[in-house]
Amino acid sequence: NPIPEDSFPSTVVAVINVRDRDSGENGEVSCKIDGNLPFRLETSSENSYKLVIASALDRENVSAYNITITAADRGRPALWSSAELVLEV
């Protein structure tokens, strides 16, 4: 579903669940989004993050966002995976 252009900052638009079956540091995962986007990730619980609107959206400037979310563990070497979300305004 598209995100309304008049959505307020801090509106949750997605919940991302992450999982690493390793133990210790190898099982601790953090997520980030790439690029300069009007969204941010907030920790929701131990294994989930909320993607929230960080600033006002303007459909006339950008009608869709490709958001790459990267999850990495704390192992050495760190293992990571990424996924892309497409959000339409």
C-alpha positions in Angstrom: 0.0 0.0 0.0 1.2 3.5 -0.7 2.2 5.8 2.1 0.1 9.0 2.3 2.1 12.1 1.4 0.7 13.8 4.5 1.9 11.1 6.9 3.5 12.6 10.1 7.2 12.1 10.9 7.6 9.1 13.3 4.8 7.2 11.5 5.7 3.5 11.4 5.6 2.3 7.8 7.2 -1.2 8.2 8.4 -3.7 10.8 11.5 -5.6 10.0 12.4 -8.9 11.8 15.9 -10.1 11.9 17.3 -13.4 13.1 20.8 -15.0 13.4 20.9 -18.5 14.8 24.5 -18.1 16.0 25.2 -17.6 19.7 27.3 -14.8 21.4 28.5 -11.9 19.3 28.0 -13.9 16.1 24.3 -13.9 16.8 23.9 -10.2 17.7 22.5 -8.3 14.6 22.2 -4.6 13.9 20.4 -3.0 10.9 20.9 0.2 9.0 19.4 1.8 5.9 21.6 3.1 3.1 21.4 6.5 1.6 20.1 9.9 2.6 16.3 9.2 2.9 13.5 10.7 4.9 13.2 7.4 6.9 15.1 5.9 9.9 15.3 2.6 11.6 14.4 2.3 15.3 14.9 -0.7 17.5 11.5 -2.2 18.4 12.5 -5.3 20.3 15.4 -7.7 20.5 14.9 -9.0 16.9 12.9 -6.3 15.2 13.2 -2.8 13.9 10.6 -0.2 12.9 11.0 1.8 9.7 9.6 5.2 10.5 9.2 8.5 8.6 11.9 10.9 9.7 10.9 14.0 7.7 8.1 15.3 5.5 7.3 13.4 2.2 6.7 15.3 -1.0 5.2 13.1 -3.8 5.9 15.8 -6.4 9.6 15.5 -5.7 9.8 11.7 -5.1 6.9 9.4 -5.7 8.7 6.1 -4.6 11.6 5.2 -2.5 13.9 2.2 -2.9 15.2 1.5 0.6 18.0 -0.9 1.1 18.2 -2.4 4.6 21.4 -4.1 5.6 21.7 -6.5 8.6 25.1 -7.4 9.9 26.2 -9.6 12.9 29.1 -8.8 15.3 31.1 -11.8 14.3 34.7 -11.6 12.9 34.4 -11.5 10.0 31.0 -10.0 10.1 28.3 -11.6 8.0 25.6 -9.5 6.4 22.6 -9.6 4.3 20.5 -6.9 2.6 16.9 -6.5 1.4 15.2 -3.8 -0.6 11.8 -2.3 0.0 10.0 -0.1 -2.4 7.7 2.4 -0.8 5.3 4.5 -2.9 4.0 7.8 -1.8 
